Amino acid sequence: MFSRRQLLALGLASPAYSAALPGETHMATGVKTGELTPRSATLWLRRTASSLRLNNGIVRRGHQSQAVFLEPGLSPDLLEGAAPGAPGYFQVRYQSGARRRSSRLLEVDPTADFTAQLLLDGLQPATSYSFLLETRATRNGRVDGELTGRFRTLPLATSPTPAHIALLSCQMYCHMDSPDGFALYRSIERDQPNFLLSCGDNVYYDNESPIARSAPVALHHWQRMYSLPSLHSCLRHTPGFWQKDDHDTLSDDAWPSMPPGRMAPLTFAEGQKIFRDMVPAPPPARPLYRSIRVGRHLELFLTESRDYRSPNTDPDSPAKTIWGDEQKNWLFSALRSSDATFKILVNPNPLVGPDRNSKKDNHANASFASEGAAIRRFLRDNFPHNLIAVCGDRHWQYHSVHPDTGLHEFGCGAASDAHAGGTPGLDPAYHRFHRVLGGYLTIEVDTSSPQPLLQFTHKNVEGNPVHRHRFPGRPQA
Ligand SMILES: [Fe+2]
C-alpha cells in the first residue's frame, strides 16, 4: 500500500482526485455518441472519481519487446492517465431548436466500469441535437459540473443527401504525437464529419506497457486513451461507430479458442465484454456486425473479424473462416437487398492487401486464401461497380486494386506517424497509392451534380489530403 505522503506526491490524495469540488464534471473519460440512426442515438456515459485524468501518475511506456507487466500490488489507478470510475447517476438533457427533453435518472453500472448506455429515441432525421450531461454521486445528491456535446441524426434512406465519414484505426498510446494525445482527432473534429468510424486497435492490451493480463489493467488502457484532451474534445462533438480487432480484444492476431498465454488470466471472453462496455454498442443480444444507412446513396457494412474466426493456425480450406457462416449469410443478403447507390464494406482487416507473407491473420494472407477468394468473387459477381472495401489494421495508408477481381480497397493507416511501418512495400500489381505514415481516410458522397460521386481521401494526421480517388454513381432520378 502507498503512504499518504506517496499518494500526495502522485496527486492522488488531493481533493481534486478523491472528493467532489463544485463545478467538477466527473467525466474525465468524456462521452461517446454512437449507433446513430435517423431516429435514435446511443450515449456512452461514465462517471469518474475526478474531473481530470491523473497526469502526474507513474509512467509505464514501452512497446513490443520493451512492454512490461504491471508490478504486483501496484494499482493501475496510480498510473499516468488513470481516471478511475465512481458510482453515481446521470441525467441527460437534449434539445433540437426549441424542443427540449430530459432523460430519466440513470445509474452507472459498477460491473461495467461505472458506465451506462442511454438510448435516445423518437428523434428527427438529419437533425442536430445538443446535449448536456449532469452527474451526481447519489440519487438526491448535489449535481456535479456538467458537460455539453452534440450530434446529428442520420438522414432517411430515401434522402439524397451528401455524406462525410472519417475512418481511423491503430492508436497506440506510446505513439501519441501531440501533447494532447493524437493530432488526427483535432483534424477530424475540424472536418466535422457525420461521424467517425474507429475500425479496431483502439487500445493495445498486449504489446505496450502495462500489458493487460487483468480486467483492471485492460480498463486502464481505455481510461488513459479516452481521457486524452484531443479525444475527449473530438468525441463530445463527433459521433462515432466502433469496431474491435485483435489488440483491443486480447492479443496479436487473437481468435476465440486461442489460449491466452501470457495474457492469462485475462480471457478472450472478458475482452469481448470490456469492448462492449467501453463504446456505444449494439444491445448485448445483438452481434457487432451491423450496417449503417446514410441517405439514399450510401450504406456501410461493418464486419466483425474476431468473434467467429477459426484458429489462424488451421490449414487453409473452404471451411476455414474469419467471418463465420451466420455473419456471411447476413452480409451477403444485406448487400443484395440494399438499394444504396454505393456500398462500403468496413473491415477491421484487409480483404485485398497485399500484406506481409509472414502474416496469418486476414483475407489477404495465404492462411485464409480460400475464404478471401470466395468473398472477393462474390463481390465481383454481384457488385462489380459500386462496392468498395475499406480497412484498418495495417500500419500504412494504401489504395489497392485486386488484380483478378478489380475490388478496390482503401487502408486508412495508423493513427500517428510513429506507429506507421510493417508494409511489404509498394507492389505495382496492386497499389495505386502507398504511404508509410499515419493519418486517416475520409469517405464522402458528393451530390452537388446530377451524378452522385463517391470520394475517398487519405489525409495525414494534420488533416491535409495526400491522395484522392473518385467513383461516379448512376445519375439521380
Ligand atoms: Fe494495429
Boltz pocket constraint, residues with backbone or C-beta under 6 A from the ligand:
constraints:
  - pocket:
      binder: B
      contacts: [[A, 170], [A, 200], [A, 201], [A, 247], [A, 393], [A, 394]]
      max_distance: 6.0
